[in-house]
Amino acid sequence: MIKHVPFDVAACKCRIRAGGCFICGFLAGEPGMEHELLYDDGLHMAFLSRHPTVRGYALAVPRRHLPERQAARRPTDEQAA
C-alpha cells in the first residue's frame, strides 16, 4: 500500500517547471511517482491520488500520453464516427 503524504506545493512547482508528466512517470516506475493502481486494461488505468482531497479520490487516465491541448478537446459526434 502506498503511503499518502501531505501535498508539497513547492516540490510540485519544481516538478512542473522541470517538465515531465506525473502519469508517464508513474507508468515508467520513477521514484516518487508511485500511486496505488486500482484498474488497468492496457489502454486506461485508474489509481488513487497520493494527495487526496477526499478519501478514495481516484484518477482515471489513458495510458497513452496526451498533450494538454489534445486532452482538453472532446471529440464531436462527427469526429468520433
N, CA, C and O of each residue as an XYZ file, in Angstrom:
324
protein
N       0.844     -1.179      0.000
C       0.000      0.000      0.000
C       0.888      1.241      0.000
O       1.872      1.304      0.736
N       0.542      2.221     -0.821
C       1.307      3.458     -0.939
C       0.998      4.363      0.243
O      -0.158      4.506      0.640
N       2.030      4.969      0.798
C       1.847      5.899      1.906
C       1.375      7.239      1.348
O       2.011      7.801      0.455
N       0.273      7.745      1.867
C      -0.226      9.046      1.450
C       0.542     10.115      2.208
O       0.715     10.035      3.424
N       0.995     11.104      1.477
C       1.817     12.160      2.061
C       1.155     13.500      1.830
O       0.425     13.676      0.855
N       1.408     14.469      2.741
C       0.846     15.807      2.537
C       1.358     16.398      1.229
O       2.483     16.125      0.811
N       0.530     17.202      0.597
C       0.889     17.822     -0.670
C       1.930     18.909     -0.426
O       1.744     19.779      0.425
N       3.023     18.851     -1.178
C       4.112     19.815     -1.062
C       4.049     20.746     -2.279
O       4.481     20.377     -3.371
N       3.507     21.958     -2.082
C       3.292     22.900     -3.180
C       4.616     23.284     -3.839
O       4.703     23.324     -5.066
N       5.639     23.565     -3.049
C       6.938     23.966     -3.605
C       7.533     22.857     -4.467
O       8.041     23.129     -5.555
N       7.478     21.618     -4.000
C       8.012     20.490     -4.767
C       7.210     20.293     -6.053
O       7.773     19.959     -7.096
N       5.906     20.501     -5.976
C       5.054     20.355     -7.161
C       5.429     21.400     -8.212
O       5.528     21.081     -9.396
N       5.637     22.631     -7.788
C       6.038     23.689     -8.722
C       7.363     23.345     -9.390
O       7.541     23.572    -10.587
N       8.293     22.795     -8.611
C       9.598     22.385     -9.166
C       9.415     21.305    -10.223
O      10.004     21.390    -11.300
N       8.602     20.286     -9.929
C       8.373     19.203    -10.881
C       7.726     19.713    -12.159
O       8.095     19.299    -13.258
N       6.757     20.615    -12.014
C       6.064     21.153    -13.183
C       7.035     21.943    -14.050
O       7.039     21.799    -15.273
N       7.845     22.764    -13.431
C       8.813     23.579    -14.190
C       9.885     22.714    -14.837
O      10.402     23.061    -15.899
N      10.224     21.594    -14.209
C      11.262     20.709    -14.750
C      10.724     19.892    -15.923
O      11.491     19.267    -16.656
N       9.414     19.900    -16.093
C       8.811     19.154    -17.193
C       8.491     17.735    -16.779
O       8.745     17.318    -15.648
N       7.941     17.023    -17.701
C       7.575     15.648    -17.411
C       6.150     15.542    -16.928
O       5.608     16.474    -16.334
N       5.569     14.437    -17.179
C       4.185     14.161    -16.842
C       4.179     13.152    -15.686
O       4.831     12.111    -15.772
N       3.454     13.452    -14.616
C       3.481     12.536    -13.467
C       2.855     11.193    -13.818
O       3.212     10.172    -13.231
N       1.930     11.184    -14.762
C       1.325      9.911    -15.163
C       2.354      9.070    -15.911
O       2.470      7.868    -15.672
N       3.099      9.703    -16.816
C       4.161      8.983    -17.533
C       5.227      8.503    -16.550
O       5.764      7.405    -16.696
N       5.532      9.331    -15.548
C       6.490      8.937    -14.516
C       6.007      7.733    -13.726
O       6.790      6.837    -13.410
N       4.724      7.711    -13.408
C       4.125      6.581    -12.705
C       4.251      5.316    -13.552
O       4.652      4.266    -13.051
N       3.905      5.418    -14.841
C       3.995      4.264    -15.734
C       5.422      3.765    -15.882
O       5.651      2.563    -16.026
N       6.389      4.685    -15.847
C       7.793      4.317    -16.011
C       8.419      3.819    -14.711
O       9.556      3.347    -14.712
N       7.680      3.920    -13.598
C       8.200      3.453    -12.314
C       9.219      4.392    -11.692
O      10.073      3.960    -10.917
N       9.133      5.686    -12.031
C      10.086      6.646    -11.478
C       9.882      6.796     -9.974
O       8.746      6.829     -9.502
N      10.978      6.888     -9.221
C      10.872      7.086     -7.767
C      10.097      8.370     -7.455
O      10.276      9.394     -8.113
N       9.241      8.293     -6.448
C       8.447      9.445     -6.051
C       7.162      9.600     -6.844
O       6.361     10.486     -6.547
N       6.950      8.762     -7.840
C       5.749      8.843     -8.668
C       4.814      7.661     -8.420
O       3.926      7.394     -9.230
N       5.005      6.958     -7.317
C       4.204      5.777     -7.024
C       2.773      6.173     -6.647
O       2.553      7.157     -5.942
N       1.826      5.402     -7.122
C       0.410      5.541     -6.782
C      -0.155      4.135     -6.654
O       0.409      3.185     -7.197
N      -1.250      4.000     -5.947
C      -1.880      2.689     -5.794
C      -2.802      2.435     -6.982
O      -3.829      3.097     -7.129
N      -2.435      1.485     -7.820
C      -3.182      1.159     -9.026
C      -4.475      0.431     -8.669
O      -4.464     -0.533     -7.904
N      -5.574      0.897     -9.224
C      -6.875      0.276     -8.985
C      -7.345     -0.535    -10.181
O      -8.018     -1.552    -10.015
N      -6.994     -0.092    -11.392
C      -7.509     -0.713    -12.611
C      -6.532     -0.465    -13.746
O      -5.940      0.610    -13.835
N      -6.362     -1.447    -14.609
C      -5.518     -1.286    -15.791
C      -5.977     -2.282    -16.847
O      -5.876     -3.493    -16.654
N      -6.484     -1.762    -17.969
C      -6.912     -2.653    -19.052
C      -5.972     -2.593    -20.247
O      -6.295     -3.103    -21.320
N      -4.810     -1.972    -20.066
C      -3.848     -1.852    -21.154
C      -3.997     -0.566    -21.945
O      -3.032     -0.098    -22.550
N      -5.191      0.012    -21.951
C      -5.425      1.292    -22.625
C      -5.682      2.416    -21.640
O      -5.337      3.570    -21.896
N      -6.289      2.075    -20.511
C      -6.652      3.047    -19.486
C      -6.257      2.495    -18.126
O      -6.082      1.289    -17.951
N      -6.120      3.399    -17.172
C      -5.851      2.946    -15.814
C      -6.488      3.918    -14.828
O      -6.766      5.071    -15.159
N      -6.708      3.438    -13.634
C      -7.237      4.251    -12.549
C      -6.357      4.003    -11.339
O      -5.939      2.874    -11.087
N      -6.080      5.053    -10.597
C      -5.237      4.926     -9.418
C      -5.640      5.940     -8.371
O      -6.222      6.979     -8.682
N      -5.321      5.621     -7.114
C      -5.603      6.533     -6.009
C      -4.584      7.657     -6.015
O      -3.400      7.447     -6.275
N      -5.066      8.847     -5.726
C      -4.188     10.002     -5.632
C      -3.339      9.898     -4.370
O      -3.818      9.469     -3.321
N      -2.083     10.292     -4.481
C      -1.213     10.329     -3.292
C      -1.542     11.537     -2.433
O      -1.176     11.587     -1.259
N      -2.222     12.497     -3.007
C      -2.583     13.730     -2.307
C      -4.099     13.934     -2.402
O      -4.561     14.908     -2.996
N      -4.868     13.011     -1.814
C      -6.321     13.077     -1.997
C      -6.955     14.258     -1.281
O      -6.557     14.617     -0.173
N      -7.945     14.856     -1.931
C      -8.717     15.911     -1.281
C      -9.848     15.299     -0.460
O     -10.333     15.911      0.491
N     -10.266     14.092     -0.831
C     -11.251     13.324     -0.072
C     -10.822     11.865     -0.093
O     -10.103     11.441     -0.997
N     -11.253     11.105      0.886
C     -10.909      9.685      0.962
C     -11.398      8.959     -0.290
O     -12.554      9.104     -0.689
N     -10.509      8.176     -0.906
C     -10.873      7.412     -2.084
C     -10.748      8.170     -3.392
O     -11.140      7.652     -4.438
N     -10.210      9.387     -3.362
C     -10.058     10.190     -4.578
C      -9.177      9.442     -5.575
O      -8.026      9.121     -5.279
N      -9.724      9.169     -6.750
C      -9.003      8.400     -7.757
C      -8.955      9.165     -9.078
O      -9.795     10.022     -9.350
N      -7.967      8.838     -9.878
C      -7.803      9.419    -11.205
C      -7.953      8.304    -12.226
O      -7.418      7.210    -12.040
N      -8.676      8.577    -13.300
C      -8.814      7.638    -14.417
C      -8.215      8.322    -15.637
O      -8.622      9.426    -15.997
N      -7.246      7.666    -16.272
C      -6.498      8.292    -17.363
C      -6.193      7.295    -18.472
O      -6.174      6.086    -18.241
N      -5.953      7.812    -19.688
C      -5.483      6.921    -20.755
C      -4.009      6.599    -20.511
O      -3.293      7.417    -19.932
N      -3.548      5.440    -20.934
C      -2.130      5.083    -20.795
C      -1.274      5.882    -21.775
O      -0.113      6.178    -21.496
N      -1.858      6.228    -22.928
C      -1.127      6.979    -23.943
C      -1.048      8.437    -23.514
O      -2.056      9.033    -23.135
N       0.142      9.006    -23.572
C       0.332     10.408    -23.194
C      -0.408     11.317    -24.164
O      -0.267     11.190    -25.380
N      -1.186     12.222    -23.624
C      -1.897     13.194    -24.438
C      -1.414     14.585    -24.048
O      -1.518     14.966    -22.882
N      -0.892     15.343    -24.997
C      -0.512     16.716    -24.682
C      -1.721     17.475    -24.136
O      -2.863     17.143    -24.451
N      -1.463     18.487    -23.321
C      -2.524     19.215    -22.625
C      -3.636     19.697    -23.561
O      -4.814     19.525    -23.247
N      -3.295     20.281    -24.675
C      -4.317     20.793    -25.591
C      -5.179     19.661    -26.155
O      -6.399     19.791    -26.257
N      -4.546     18.579    -26.512
C      -5.283     17.449    -27.085
C      -6.195     16.830    -26.040
O      -7.320     16.443    -26.359
N      -5.740     16.728    -24.811
C      -6.530     16.112    -23.746
C      -7.749     16.964    -23.410
O      -8.784     16.430    -23.010
N      -7.641     18.272    -23.566
C      -8.735     19.168    -23.209
C      -9.858     19.151    -24.243
O     -10.988     19.525    -23.931
N      -9.565     18.725    -25.459
C     -10.582     18.693    -26.513
C     -11.443     17.452    -26.382
O     -10.952     16.373    -26.051
N     -12.706     17.612    -26.638
C     -13.618     16.474    -26.662
C     -14.066     16.285    -28.099
O     -14.402     17.259    -28.773
N     -14.076     15.049    -28.579
C     -14.478     14.839    -29.966
C     -15.958     15.142    -30.185
O     -16.798     14.857    -29.332
N     -16.257     15.720    -31.337
C     -17.652     15.917    -31.704
C     -18.186     14.601    -32.216
O     -17.419     13.659    -32.415
N     -19.474     14.519    -32.432
C     -20.071     13.287    -32.961
C     -19.451     12.924    -34.306
O     -19.227     11.746    -34.585
N     -19.167     13.936    -35.153
C     -18.573     13.674    -36.464
C     -17.168     13.114    -36.322
O     -16.797     12.193    -37.050
N     -16.376     13.654    -35.395
C     -15.001     13.185    -35.213
C     -14.980     11.785    -34.632
O     -14.086     11.001    -34.949
N     -15.941     11.457    -33.791
C     -15.966     10.155    -33.140
C     -16.401      9.050    -34.102
O     -16.078      7.880    -33.893
N     -17.130      9.420    -35.152
C     -17.646      8.410    -36.095
C     -16.569      7.867    -37.004
O     -16.846      7.014    -37.848
